[in-house]
Amino acid sequence: ELGREVADGQEARRILRIGEFYSSADETLAKNGFAPNRKPKAVAEPLRAVA
């Protein structure tokens, strides 16, 4: 109907990376083509004191 073949089970596992596990969130993001998590910034003190 759309002009493409239907993936079999092995192809679907490869395409969708079913069954792959990673050791950290950063590794998971990198392997799946996403940007890494931002590093936490130091908490700044308030600009002025609240009365």
Residue pairs with C-beta under 8 A, 6 or more apart in sequence:
7 15
12 18
13 19
17 31
17 32
20 31
22 28
22 31
25 37
26 36
26 37
29 35
29 36
29 37
30 36
